[in-house]
């Protein structure tokens, strides 16, 4: 049960960071914080 949860959480974290990296590349280092 815990492993399943950890795996899903990890996938969300990875997706989140990938989006941030993409935004950094597109925005020349400018990131909008919400």
N, C-alpha and C positions, 0 to 999 in steps of 0.2 A: 504493500500500500504506500509506504513512504517513498520507495524507489520510484514508483509511478508518478507520484506528486513531484518529486525532485526533478525527474526528467522533463515534465511539462513546464515546470518553473524555469528550468535551464533553457529550454527552447524559447520561452517568452523573453528571457533576459538577452539571449543571443540575438533574437529578432530586433529587440529594442536597441541594442548597441549597434547593430548593422544599420538601422535607420539613422542613428546619430552620425555614424561614419559617412553615410551617403550624403547627409545634410551638410556635413563639414566639407566634403568634396565639392558639392554644388554651390554652396554659399561662400566659398573661399575663406572658411574659418569663422564665418558669422553664423551663430546658432541662436534661434529664438527659444528662450526658456519660458515654459508655461507653469 
